[in-house]
Amino acid sequence: MPTPLVAYFSMEIALDSAMPTYAGGLGVLAGDTVRSAAELKVPMVAVTLLHRKGYFSQKLDATGWQIEQPCEWEISRHLVEQSPRVSVAIDGRSVMLRSWKYDVQSSGGFSVPVFFLDTDLPENSESDRTLTHFLYGGDSYYRICQEVVLGIGGIRMLRALGCTGLTRYHMNEGHAALLGLELLDEVAHKAGRPNFNHDDVELVRRQCVFTTHTPVASGHDQFPLDLAMRVLGRQDVASMKEIFCCEGALNMTFLALNLSHYINGVAKRHAETAQLMFGHYKIDSITNGVHADRWTSEPFQALFDRHIPGWRADNFSLRFAHSLSLVEIWEAHTAAKQQLLERVRHDTGVIFDPHVLTLGFARRATAYKRCDLLVSDVIRLKQIAATAGPIQIIYGGKAHPNDFQGKEAIKKVIHARESLGHDVRLVYLPDYNIELAKLMTAGVDVWLNTPQPPLEASGTSGMKAALNGVPSLSVLDGWWVEGWIEGETGWAIGESCKIDQTHPDRAASDAAALYDKLERVVIPLFYRNRDRFIDVMRHCISLNASFFNSQRMVSQYVIKAYFE
């Protein structure tokens, strides 16, 4: 590959189900980004942490409570250790780092290397050896130490690996924002000065790109200033508070904002929300996308290969799906659905009826995503199934180990399963990962998404479903505001919300709208006008899959942020 010009930093990157180096959507997006960069021959290199113990393996006990277990994996089977070693200063200690390489290769032979940073070296203390073990683990001290490794250590490792011609540094969320501090030091030292100044800030800003992914406060890492200065071992952070700090804390989001010349949200609606949150900055939008080849099921890949040759190289050509026959679309969907229902039977012993309308919901279990909205009124749901037509439901998704609200939401879904009984069959598939996500987004009949607006930055699971002709039934937030055409690509739940910084609780009204749309529109269409339902599936592919893909997304980053 040519000399890399773009360095892509992300705390998590999902490349393979056998490599649990990701927690969810942020990591999956990063993996799709790197894949499309390789296919588009973008001269990129990516940096992340190794996460030897993974995120976690999820078990659900008899009560429905989530139990976490370490997720061990064989690193040497997937990655190649690199020889350079670098060090970072953490709380007065010198911590050594190494890296492991994974090459993401396109079918044309172009590759994007991904380097996984690792502190598990005999030169380090026992505690420092574990700094790259757990994704999003530990307390604030552990997390800021990880972010020193990712940001500062990542830049030093790239230099040691010979990546000296980089012109852009892309921070996928704020976890890597300390790379800006290292770049500032490099500029100052090159000028022969021991400390950086405001002129250096301008030079670094021209090199950096920042993508923010969440309007949820807890998604923006911040650390007490005394902890930050202690860990970093330097006082100049405090002397330039307007760059590093916000409300007395080292705020990684504000640091990334202050040191980036291009900033974007991950959907048009999210960019508007972020603009309200960060009013002093210009926030652009590049709507997320998913990797078409990666997330299209085998039955639909075969269908596209027959009728839309070249769709992998040119995802936009999926717009020609409007000419696919309804019969062939349904045959492909039936095959994908059978694969999913076989997985349900294997994992749970529950036998689902392939002829029954199957709803799917799977994503990170946290309060604002409201996974329990569908089962908030069990009696109503049973009545709808009895009068409008039978339904069955497949759930998946993990809660962060410290997110007790998320765990309670999972438990509520599990308890609803008992109340629904045989009237509405429901299963919760544990340990949601890339493999299971691919089965679910292709195999259900309708993809459900019920976030609390305006807290969904983008969401990409519905994009994966669209690649497989699965329509969305979703609250109007995130990407769905752009992808929704009522009755053509899916259906909206409730009304579009006003863009402001208030988050009124609309659970009751959204639940009522969800039940009403199921009872009056979706279920009758599925059972009584199947050809029209399949036509909606066809529109999902031609209108949404052709646009909401990472090939288009990476092209926009190239034009707007990397080489503008």
CORWO-V52208 format. One record per residue. N is the residue number from 0. RES is the residue in three letters. PSI is psi in radians with two decimals (999 if undefined). OMEGA is omega in degrees with one decimal (* if undefined). Layout:
BEGIN
N;RES;PSI;OMEGA
N;RES;PSI;OMEGA
END
This chain:
BEGIN
0;MET;2.69;177.1
1;PRO;2.95;178.2
2;THR;2.19;-178.5
3;PRO;2.44;178.3
4;LEU;-0.38;-177.2
5;VAL;2.25;174.4
6;ALA;2.12;-175.8
7;TYR;2.04;-176.7
8;PHE;2.27;177.0
9;SER;2.38;179.1
10;MET;-0.49;178.9
11;GLU;2.46;175.3
12;ILE;2.12;-179.3
13;ALA;2.00;-179.3
14;LEU;-0.49;-175.2
15;ASP;2.45;178.0
16;SER;-0.48;179.8
17;ALA;-0.10;177.4
18;MET;1.63;-175.2
19;PRO;1.02;-176.0
20;THR;0.45;-176.9
21;TYR;2.73;177.4
22;ALA;-0.59;-175.9
23;GLY;-2.35;-169.9
24;GLY;-0.69;-179.1
25;LEU;-0.78;-179.8
26;GLY;-0.68;178.7
27;VAL;-0.73;175.9
28;LEU;-0.77;-180.0
29;ALA;-0.75;178.0
30;GLY;-0.74;178.2
31;ASP;-0.64;177.9
32;THR;-0.83;-178.4
33;VAL;-0.70;179.0
34;ARG;-0.81;-179.6
35;SER;-0.57;175.7
36;ALA;-0.71;178.2
37;ALA;-0.74;-178.6
38;GLU;-0.58;179.6
39;LEU;0.04;178.4
40;LYS;0.71;174.2
41;VAL;2.20;-178.5
42;PRO;1.45;-171.3
43;MET;2.64;168.7
44;VAL;2.52;-177.2
45;ALA;2.61;-177.8
46;VAL;2.36;177.2
47;THR;-3.02;176.5
48;LEU;2.79;-171.7
49;LEU;-0.71;-179.1
50;HIS;1.14;-178.4
51;ARG;-0.60;-179.4
52;LYS;0.14;179.2
53;GLY;-2.85;171.7
54;TYR;-1.38;166.2
55;PHE;2.80;172.4
56;SER;2.26;-173.7
57;GLN;2.26;170.0
58;LYS;2.61;176.0
59;LEU;2.14;-178.6
60;ASP;-3.06;-174.7
61;ALA;-0.43;-179.8
62;THR;-0.12;-176.3
63;GLY;0.10;-179.6
64;TRP;2.38;-179.1
65;GLN;2.35;175.6
66;ILE;2.28;-177.9
67;GLU;2.47;175.3
68;GLN;2.55;177.5
69;PRO;2.61;-177.6
70;CYS;1.54;-177.4
71;GLU;2.59;176.0
72;TRP;2.74;-176.6
73;GLU;1.77;-173.5
74;ILE;-0.78;-174.3
75;SER;-0.26;176.9
76;ARG;-0.37;-173.8
77;HIS;-0.47;-172.3
78;LEU;2.74;178.4
79;VAL;2.13;-179.5
80;GLU;2.42;178.4
81;GLN;2.66;-172.9
82;SER;-0.60;-175.4
83;PRO;2.57;172.7
84;ARG;2.43;174.6
85;VAL;2.94;179.6
86;SER;2.70;172.6
87;VAL;2.62;176.8
88;ALA;2.16;178.3
89;ILE;1.97;176.0
90;ASP;0.72;177.6
91;GLY;-0.01;179.9
92;ARG;2.62;172.9
93;SER;2.04;-177.4
94;VAL;2.16;-177.6
95;MET;2.54;178.6
96;LEU;2.59;165.5
97;ARG;3.05;178.0
98;SER;2.73;176.8
99;TRP;2.46;-172.6
100;LYS;2.42;172.0
101;TYR;2.18;179.6
102;ASP;2.10;173.4
103;VAL;1.94;-174.1
104;GLN;2.45;174.0
105;SER;2.93;178.7
106;SER;-0.40;178.9
107;GLY;-0.02;176.4
108;GLY;-0.12;177.4
109;PHE;2.45;-176.5
110;SER;2.62;171.6
111;VAL;2.03;179.3
112;PRO;2.42;174.8
113;VAL;2.18;-178.3
114;PHE;2.19;-179.9
115;PHE;2.06;-177.1
116;LEU;2.49;-171.2
117;ASP;2.23;177.0
118;THR;0.04;-176.8
119;ASP;1.35;-178.3
120;LEU;2.56;-177.6
121;PRO;-0.37;179.1
122;GLU;-0.33;-176.6
123;ASN;2.76;175.7
124;SER;2.87;-179.1
125;GLU;-0.75;-178.4
126;SER;-0.68;-179.9
127;ASP;-0.47;178.5
128;ARG;-0.36;-177.8
129;THR;0.03;-173.5
130;LEU;-0.46;179.0
131;THR;0.40;-178.5
132;HIS;-0.80;-168.6
133;PHE;2.22;176.0
134;LEU;2.18;-179.5
135;TYR;0.62;180.0
136;GLY;3.04;172.9
137;GLY;-2.97;-177.9
138;ASP;-2.95;-178.3
139;SER;-0.65;179.5
140;TYR;-0.80;179.3
141;TYR;-0.75;-176.1
142;ARG;-0.74;179.9
143;ILE;-0.59;175.6
144;CYS;-0.73;176.2
145;GLN;-0.70;-175.8
146;GLU;-0.45;169.4
147;VAL;-0.79;-180.0
148;VAL;-0.83;-176.8
149;LEU;-0.90;-174.1
150;GLY;-1.06;-177.6
151;ILE;-0.84;179.6
152;GLY;-0.61;-179.9
153;GLY;-0.75;177.5
154;ILE;-0.77;-179.0
155;ARG;-0.65;179.4
156;MET;-0.70;177.9
157;LEU;-0.70;177.9
158;ARG;-0.75;-179.1
159;ALA;-0.49;178.9
160;LEU;-0.05;176.7
161;GLY;0.17;178.9
162;CYS;1.39;-173.9
163;THR;-0.13;-176.8
164;GLY;0.34;-176.9
165;LEU;2.40;178.9
166;THR;-0.25;179.5
167;ARG;2.44;176.6
168;TYR;1.96;-173.8
169;HIS;2.04;177.8
170;MET;1.92;176.9
171;ASN;1.58;-168.6
172;GLU;3.01;-170.5
173;GLY;-0.04;-176.1
174;HIS;-0.50;-176.7
175;ALA;0.22;-171.1
176;ALA;-0.40;179.1
177;LEU;-0.16;172.5
178;LEU;-0.51;177.1
179;GLY;-0.64;177.6
180;LEU;-0.73;178.8
181;GLU;-0.69;177.4
182;LEU;-0.67;176.6
183;LEU;-0.76;178.1
184;ASP;-0.71;-179.8
185;GLU;-0.76;-179.4
186;VAL;-0.77;-179.4
187;ALA;-0.78;-178.5
188;HIS;-0.62;177.9
189;LYS;-0.54;178.6
190;ALA;0.00;178.0
191;GLY;0.36;180.0
192;ARG;2.52;-179.8
193;PRO;-0.43;-176.6
194;ASN;2.61;178.7
195;PHE;2.81;178.9
196;ASN;-3.04;-176.5
197;HIS;-0.50;175.0
198;ASP;-0.65;177.7
199;ASP;-0.64;178.2
200;VAL;-0.73;-179.6
201;GLU;-0.68;179.0
202;LEU;-0.75;179.8
203;VAL;-0.68;-178.4
204;ARG;-0.62;-179.4
205;ARG;-0.32;-176.5
206;GLN;-0.24;-167.7
207;CYS;2.56;178.1
208;VAL;2.42;-177.6
209;PHE;2.21;173.7
210;THR;2.06;176.7
211;THR;2.46;-171.2
212;HIS;-0.08;-173.5
213;THR;2.39;169.6
214;PRO;0.14;-179.8
215;VAL;2.23;-174.0
216;ALA;-0.69;-176.8
217;SER;-0.24;179.2
218;GLY;-0.06;-179.5
219;HIS;1.91;-176.5
220;ASP;2.32;172.9
221;GLN;2.59;-173.7
222;PHE;2.49;176.9
223;PRO;2.46;-173.5
224;LEU;-0.65;179.7
225;ASP;-0.65;176.3
226;LEU;-0.77;-178.5
227;ALA;-0.81;-178.9
228;MET;-0.62;178.9
229;ARG;-0.82;-178.2
230;VAL;-0.76;-178.9
231;LEU;-0.44;178.6
232;GLY;0.63;-178.1
233;ARG;2.53;-177.1
234;GLN;-0.24;-176.2
235;ASP;-0.32;174.7
236;VAL;-0.78;179.8
237;ALA;-0.51;-177.6
238;SER;-0.31;176.2
239;MET;1.02;-175.9
240;LYS;-0.53;-177.4
241;GLU;-0.32;178.2
242;ILE;-0.71;-169.6
243;PHE;-0.41;-166.3
244;CYS;2.74;173.8
245;CYS;2.12;179.2
246;GLU;0.77;173.1
247;GLY;0.22;-179.6
248;ALA;2.70;170.6
249;LEU;1.87;-175.7
250;ASN;1.99;-173.2
251;MET;-0.54;177.5
252;THR;-0.80;180.0
253;PHE;-0.59;175.2
254;LEU;-0.80;178.6
255;ALA;-0.71;177.7
256;LEU;-0.78;-175.5
257;ASN;-0.40;-175.6
258;LEU;0.35;-178.7
259;SER;2.41;177.8
260;HIS;-0.35;178.4
261;TYR;2.24;-177.5
262;ILE;2.36;179.2
263;ASN;2.59;166.0
264;GLY;3.05;-170.2
265;VAL;0.28;170.3
266;ALA;2.82;-180.0
267;LYS;-0.78;179.4
268;ARG;-0.71;179.9
269;HIS;-0.67;178.3
270;ALA;-0.66;177.0
271;GLU;-0.73;177.7
272;THR;-0.78;-179.8
273;ALA;-0.59;179.0
274;GLN;-0.62;175.5
275;LEU;-0.66;-179.6
276;MET;-0.70;-174.2
277;PHE;1.20;-170.0
278;GLY;-0.38;-176.5
279;HIS;0.02;-176.7
280;TYR;2.63;175.7
281;LYS;2.03;-177.5
282;ILE;2.05;175.5
283;ASP;3.13;176.9
284;SER;2.37;165.6
285;ILE;1.88;-175.7
286;THR;2.37;-179.7
287;ASN;2.84;173.9
288;GLY;2.93;-179.9
289;VAL;2.72;-177.3
290;HIS;2.01;-170.5
291;ALA;-0.84;-177.5
292;ASP;-0.68;-177.1
293;ARG;-0.65;-170.2
294;TRP;0.02;175.2
295;THR;2.23;-178.3
296;SER;2.80;-178.2
297;GLU;-0.74;178.9
298;PRO;-0.68;179.4
299;PHE;-0.53;173.0
300;GLN;-0.77;179.9
301;ALA;-0.69;178.6
302;LEU;-0.81;179.7
303;PHE;-0.68;179.8
304;ASP;-0.61;-179.2
305;ARG;-0.69;-169.2
306;HIS;-0.37;-178.8
307;ILE;1.10;-179.0
308;PRO;2.44;-178.9
309;GLY;0.09;-177.6
310;TRP;-0.48;179.4
311;ARG;-0.72;-179.9
312;ALA;-0.49;-178.9
313;ASP;1.54;-177.0
314;ASN;-0.50;-178.5
315;PHE;-0.37;179.2
316;SER;-0.19;174.8
317;LEU;-0.20;175.3
318;ARG;-0.39;178.7
319;PHE;0.00;175.0
320;ALA;-0.28;179.7
321;HIS;-0.28;179.5
322;SER;-0.01;177.8
323;LEU;2.55;-179.6
324;SER;2.56;178.3
325;LEU;-0.64;-178.9
326;VAL;-0.82;-177.4
327;GLU;-0.64;176.3
328;ILE;-0.80;-178.6
329;TRP;-0.63;177.5
330;GLU;-0.75;178.8
331;ALA;-0.75;179.6
332;HIS;-0.74;179.8
333;THR;-0.71;178.3
334;ALA;-0.75;179.1
335;ALA;-0.67;179.7
336;LYS;-0.71;179.4
337;GLN;-0.67;177.8
338;GLN;-0.74;179.0
339;LEU;-0.80;-177.4
340;LEU;-0.50;174.5
341;GLU;-0.65;176.2
342;ARG;-0.72;176.8
343;VAL;-0.82;-179.6
344;ARG;-0.75;-177.9
345;HIS;-0.73;-174.0
346;ASP;-0.52;-172.5
347;THR;-0.29;-174.5
348;GLY;-0.04;-179.2
349;VAL;2.30;179.4
350;ILE;1.97;177.8
351;PHE;2.60;178.5
352;ASP;2.10;-178.1
353;PRO;-0.26;-178.8
354;HIS;-0.11;-177.1
355;VAL;2.43;176.6
356;LEU;2.14;-175.4
357;THR;2.12;177.8
358;LEU;2.48;178.2
359;GLY;2.42;175.5
360;PHE;2.06;177.9
361;ALA;2.13;176.3
362;ARG;3.11;178.7
363;ARG;2.28;-179.2
364;ALA;1.80;176.2
365;THR;2.81;-167.1
366;ALA;-0.82;-171.9
367;TYR;-0.31;178.5
368;LYS;-0.26;169.2
369;ARG;1.00;-179.7
370;CYS;-0.35;-177.6
371;ASP;0.07;-177.3
372;LEU;-0.71;-178.4
373;LEU;-0.54;-177.1
374;VAL;0.34;-178.8
375;SER;-0.37;176.8
376;ASP;1.53;-175.5
377;VAL;-0.69;-178.9
378;ILE;-0.79;179.6
379;ARG;-0.72;-178.8
380;LEU;-0.72;178.2
381;LYS;-0.66;178.5
382;GLN;-0.72;179.5
383;ILE;-0.78;179.7
384;ALA;-0.59;-178.1
385;ALA;-0.55;-173.8
386;THR;-0.73;-176.9
387;ALA;-0.62;-178.1
388;GLY;2.65;-176.0
389;PRO;2.58;175.3
390;ILE;2.72;172.3
391;GLN;2.67;-167.2
392;ILE;2.36;175.6
393;ILE;2.16;179.3
394;TYR;2.72;170.5
395;GLY;2.88;176.8
396;GLY;2.58;-179.6
397;LYS;2.63;168.8
398;ALA;2.52;174.5
399;HIS;2.48;-177.9
400;PRO;-0.52;-180.0
401;ASN;0.08;-178.2
402;ASP;1.53;-176.1
403;PHE;-0.50;174.1
404;GLN;-0.72;177.4
405;GLY;-0.71;178.8
406;LYS;-0.66;177.7
407;GLU;-0.62;178.5
408;ALA;-0.73;175.6
409;ILE;-0.79;-179.7
410;LYS;-0.68;179.0
411;LYS;-0.71;177.7
412;VAL;-0.77;-180.0
413;ILE;-0.72;179.0
414;HIS;-0.63;178.0
415;ALA;-0.56;178.3
416;ARG;-0.70;179.9
417;GLU;-0.69;-178.9
418;SER;-0.59;179.7
419;LEU;-0.56;177.0
420;GLY;-2.35;-179.2
421;HIS;-0.15;-179.8
422;ASP;-0.69;174.8
423;VAL;1.83;-179.5
424;ARG;2.36;-178.0
425;LEU;2.35;173.2
426;VAL;2.60;173.4
427;TYR;1.95;-178.4
428;LEU;2.04;-176.5
429;PRO;2.90;173.5
430;ASP;0.90;179.5
431;TYR;2.27;179.9
432;ASN;-3.01;-176.7
433;ILE;-0.82;-176.6
434;GLU;-0.82;-179.2
435;LEU;-0.65;178.0
436;ALA;-0.71;179.9
437;LYS;-0.70;178.1
438;LEU;-0.77;-175.0
439;MET;-0.79;-176.9
440;THR;-0.34;177.4
441;ALA;-0.47;-167.3
442;GLY;-0.30;177.4
443;VAL;2.92;179.2
444;ASP;-0.57;179.8
445;VAL;2.35;179.7
446;TRP;2.21;-174.6
447;LEU;2.42;175.7
448;ASN;2.18;-171.2
449;THR;0.87;-178.2
450;PRO;2.82;173.3
451;GLN;1.92;-179.3
452;PRO;2.55;3.0
453;PRO;0.78;-170.0
454;LEU;-0.11;175.7
455;GLU;1.93;-178.9
456;ALA;-0.94;178.5
457;SER;-1.15;-171.5
458;GLY;2.35;-180.0
459;THR;-0.15;-176.8
460;SER;-0.66;178.2
461;GLY;-0.47;175.3
462;MET;-0.70;177.4
463;LYS;-0.72;178.1
464;ALA;-0.73;-177.9
465;ALA;-0.62;177.2
466;LEU;-0.46;-178.4
467;ASN;0.31;176.4
468;GLY;0.33;-179.2
469;VAL;2.02;-178.6
470;PRO;2.72;179.7
471;SER;2.51;168.2
472;LEU;1.79;-164.9
473;SER;2.61;168.7
474;VAL;2.51;-178.1
475;LEU;1.53;177.9
476;ASP;2.88;178.1
477;GLY;-2.47;-175.9
478;TRP;-0.44;-173.4
479;TRP;-0.42;175.3
480;VAL;-0.59;179.6
481;GLU;-0.58;-174.0
482;GLY;-0.21;-173.1
483;TRP;2.16;164.3
484;ILE;1.93;-170.7
485;GLU;2.18;178.5
486;GLY;0.04;179.8
487;GLU;-0.82;176.5
488;THR;-0.02;-178.0
489;GLY;-2.69;-172.8
490;TRP;2.57;178.9
491;ALA;2.58;171.9
492;ILE;2.01;178.6
493;GLY;-2.89;-176.4
494;GLU;2.79;174.1
495;SER;2.44;-177.7
496;CYS;2.71;175.5
497;LYS;2.47;178.0
498;ILE;1.83;173.6
499;ASP;-3.04;-175.3
500;GLN;0.22;174.4
501;THR;2.58;-178.6
502;HIS;1.27;-178.4
503;PRO;2.49;179.3
504;ASP;1.96;-179.0
505;ARG;0.47;-177.3
506;ALA;-0.79;-176.8
507;ALA;-0.80;-178.8
508;SER;-0.63;178.4
509;ASP;-0.67;177.2
510;ALA;-0.77;179.3
511;ALA;-0.73;179.3
512;ALA;-0.65;177.6
513;LEU;-0.85;-178.9
514;TYR;-0.70;-178.9
515;ASP;-0.75;-179.0
516;LYS;-0.66;176.0
517;LEU;-0.87;-173.1
518;GLU;-0.72;-171.1
519;ARG;-0.42;-171.7
520;VAL;-1.05;-168.5
521;VAL;-0.92;-177.4
522;ILE;-0.83;177.7
523;PRO;-0.68;179.8
524;LEU;-0.74;-177.8
525;PHE;-0.74;-174.1
526;TYR;-0.47;-170.4
527;ARG;-0.18;178.2
528;ASN;1.13;-172.5
529;ARG;-0.69;179.9
530;ASP;-0.68;178.5
531;ARG;-0.66;177.3
532;PHE;-0.77;-179.9
533;ILE;-0.53;176.3
534;ASP;-0.65;173.5
535;VAL;-0.73;177.3
536;MET;-0.75;-179.6
537;ARG;-0.69;177.8
538;HIS;-0.58;177.1
539;CYS;-0.74;-178.8
540;ILE;-0.91;-172.1
541;SER;-0.60;-177.0
542;LEU;-0.73;-173.8
543;ASN;-0.80;-179.4
544;ALA;-0.56;-178.6
545;SER;-0.30;-177.9
546;PHE;-0.77;-173.3
547;PHE;1.08;179.5
548;ASN;2.79;-175.2
549;SER;-0.30;174.5
550;GLN;-0.82;175.7
551;ARG;-0.73;-177.9
552;MET;-0.86;-178.9
553;VAL;-0.64;176.7
554;SER;-0.67;178.4
555;GLN;-0.64;175.8
556;TYR;-0.70;179.0
557;VAL;-0.80;-176.1
558;ILE;-0.76;-172.0
559;LYS;-0.56;-167.4
560;ALA;-0.65;-172.0
561;TYR;-0.86;-172.2
562;PHE;0.56;-179.2
563;GLU;999;*
END
